[in-house]
Amino acid sequence: MGPIDPAVGDVELLDFLRRIEWFPGRQSDLRPHLEAWTTHDYRVSDAVQDFMAECGDLGFEYPRHPAVGGSHTCLVSGTVSAPRIARRLVASYETRIDRELCPIGQSASGNLFLLMASDGTTYGGHDQFLAKISDDGYHALLDISRREKMIPI
């Protein structure tokens, strides 16, 4: 999925993105993210660059499980996530799904790393846990905010 087109977009998705301060034509400075990815040996696909250009450095809070209460944070940032997740761990995820991944952020207040494949599919990983969140980063953020179930791998 390329840049969001508000004229043909999903209304629920657009409303969510606007609530987290995204707007049509938003452009994030990719240089710090590219530097972090290069430093930690990640290949950066066009899908990652397109998504990060629009959504880089966005963040939001979302509710934790009702039994626990409170809220979690989600942050779209290669500069934060690339140095925090071990490259060796990401390589193990890549082997499991036979795809290259690039860290694009974190959710669950930093406990779940967000990783994007070259086609935009977005995954969440923590230690040996890996799950598919959504087919693209935009919907992954919406699904995280709604606490949608991920598909364990």
Long-range contacts (C-beta under 8 A, 24 or more apart in sequence): 1-47, 1-51, 1-120, 1-135, 1-136, 1-137, 1-138, 2-50, 3-50, 3-53, 3-54, 4-54, 4-138, 12-142, 13-138, 13-139, 13-142, 16-141, 16-142, 16-145, 17-55, 17-138, 17-141, 17-142, 19-60, 20-58, 20-59, 20-60, 20-141, 21-58, 22-54, 22-55, 22-58, 26-54, 26-55, 27-53, 27-54, 28-52, 28-53, 28-54, 28-55, 28-56, 28-57, 29-56, 30-56, 32-78, 32-79, 33-77, 33-78, 33-79, 33-82, 34-78, 35-79, 36-78, 36-79, 36-82, 36-83, 37-78, 37-82, 37-102, 37-103, 39-82, 39-83, 40-82, 40-83, 40-87, 41-87, 42-82, 42-87, 42-90, 42-101, 42-102, 42-103, 43-100, 43-102, 43-118, 44-102, 45-100, 45-102, 45-116, 45-117, 45-118, 45-119, 46-118, 47-116, 47-117, 47-118, 47-119, 47-120, 47-136, 47-137, 48-102, 48-104, 48-116, 48-118, 51-104, 51-116, 51-120, 51-136, 51-137, 51-138, 52-76, 52-78, 52-104, 55-137, 55-138, 55-141, 58-141, 60-141, 60-145, 62-107, 62-144, 62-145, 62-146, 62-147, 63-147, 65-147, 72-107, 72-108, 72-109, 73-107, 73-109, 73-110, 74-105, 74-106, 74-107, 74-108, 74-114, 74-141, 74-144, 74-145, 75-105, 75-106, 75-107, 76-104, 76-105, 76-114, 76-137, 76-141, 77-104, 77-105, 77-106, 78-102, 78-103, 78-104, 78-105, 80-105, 80-106, 81-105, 81-106, 81-113, 81-114, 84-110, 84-113, 85-113, 85-125, 89-125, 89-127, 90-115, 90-125, 93-123, 93-125, 93-130, 96-130, 96-153, 97-123, 97-130, 97-153, 104-137, 107-144, 114-140, 123-153, 124-150
